[in-house]
Amino acid sequence: MERKLGTARRAGFVPLARRGGFTVVELVVVLAIIGVLVAIIVPVAMGARRSVARMREVAALRRVIQQGPPCKAKYSWVTDSEVVP
């Protein structure tokens, strides 16, 4: 391989075409970025799951409340104190 005159070569410099892979520092930086993103996303996702569960509970309670008066009419043994207005 012939070197061109006038090109200075720095110690430790390797052209991008000849690099074999990623350095340890690059891998650690990528892993740190992924860790930060996961730390941000996980609490948000858990909060969304909690709010969905809360909405399901409220919907179930509404259905129970709406079915109260028809149950009283159908079953005479249901008292007024058991029916939610």
Secondary structure, 3 states (H helix, E strand, C coil): CCCCCCCCCCCCCCCHHHCCCCCHHHHHHHHHHHHHHHHHHHHHHHHHHHHHHHHHHHHHHHHHHHHHHHHHHHCCCCCHHHCCC
